[in-house]
Amino acid sequence: MRHRVFGKHLSRTKNQRRRLLQGLARELILRGSITTTIAKAKAVQPMVEKLVTHAKKGSAASIKKVLADWQTMRMLLSDAKTRFGKRTSGFTRIIKLASRAGDSAQEVMLAFVDPRVIPEKKPVEKKTK
C-alpha cells in the first residue's frame, strides 16, 4: 500500500537525496544541460522550475528563497529576466537518449528550453578635446 508516500526516493536517505538534487540543479544552472537517468531528471525538474519562477519574480522574498537553497544561484538570478522573460512555465525539457551500456538505464538530457542571452558590450568611445 502506498498511503501517504510522496515523491521519488531514488533509493537514498533524505540527506543523500537532498544533496543529489541540489548538485543536479546546480550543474543544470551552470552548464545549461545535464545527462542523467530519467528518474533523477523527473525528480529535479520541478525544483528547477520553481527556482526559475522565484528568480524571475525578482522580489526580495523570492530572492531570499532562491539564495537560501544554494549560494551559487547568482547566475540564475542574473539570467532569469532576460532568458525566461517571455515564458510563464516550462523552462526545462527532457530529451531521451540511448540506454546506458553498463546497466541499461534509460538516460535523458535535461536542458533549459531557451539559450543563455549574452548582452553585447558597447565599445567605449574616447572623447578628444
N, C-alpha and C positions, 0 to 999 in steps of 0.2 A: 504494500500500500504506500502511496506517495503523499500522505496527508502532510500539508504544511511544509513540503520540501520545495525550496525556492532556489533558482539559479543553477548554474553549472559548477560542479565541484572540481572537475578536472583531476580527480584522484590526488588531491593535495589538501593539506591543512589550510586553515583560514589565513594564516600569515604567509604561507608559501604562495597561495593563490593570489593574495593581495599584491605581493611583490612581483609575481609573474605578470599580472595585468598592468601594474604600473610600468614595468620595464617595456612591455609591448607597446603601451600607449606612448611612452617617451620616445621610443625608436620610430614609431609611426610619425610623430610630430617632427622629429629631427630630420628623418630621411625622406618622408613623403609616401613611402610604401614599404611593407614588410612581407616576407614569405613565412607562413606558419601553417599549422593544421586548421582544419575547418572549425573544430570545436573551440579552439583558442580565439580564432578570429571572430566567431559569433559571440564569444563572451566579452571581448574587449571593445567591440564596435559600439554598443550603447554607451559605454563610458566615454569614448572619444567624442561621440555625437553630443553628449551633454556638456563636455568641456568646451567644445567649439561654440555651442549655444551660449554658455556663460561668458566666454571670452568675447563673443560678438556683441553682447549687450553693452559691455563697457562700463557698467555702473560700479560703484565702489564695492558693493556687496558681492556682485558676481565676480569681480577681480579677486577678492579675498577667497572665494570658493575655489577658483582655479589655482591660485598660488598656495592654498592650504594643502592641496594634494601633493604637488611637486614643485620644486624650485626652478626646474628647467623649462617651465611653461611660458617664459617670457617671449619666446619665439612665436608661440601660438597667439599670445595677446597682440603682438605687433602685426601678425598676418591676418587676423580674424576679419577685420572690417574690409580690407582690400580683396582678400582672397575669396571670402564667402559672403560678400555683401549682397549678392543677388539671390542667394538661397535662404530658405527658411528651415530646411531639414535635408537629410540625405547627403551629408558631406563626405561620406566614405562609400566605397564599393568593394565587393568581394568578387574576385575573378578566380575561377577554378583552374588549377594547373594539373600536371601529371601526378600520379601517385609516387610516394617516396619509395626508393628502391629497398631500403633496409627492412621496413615493417609494413609496407603497402598502405601507409596512412595517406588519406586524401589531403594534398597540400593546396593552399589557396594564396593569392596575393591580396592583401588588404591595403587599399590605397585611397588617397583623397581624390575626389572627383575633379576638382579644379586645380590647375597647376599653380605653383607659387608665383606671385606677382612681384617682380623686382623693379622698383621705380628707377628711372634713369636719372642720373645726376646731371644737373645743368652745368655747363662749363663756366668757370669763374672768369668774368671779364675784368681786366685790369684797366683802371681809369688812368689816363695820362693827362698831365697838366700842360 
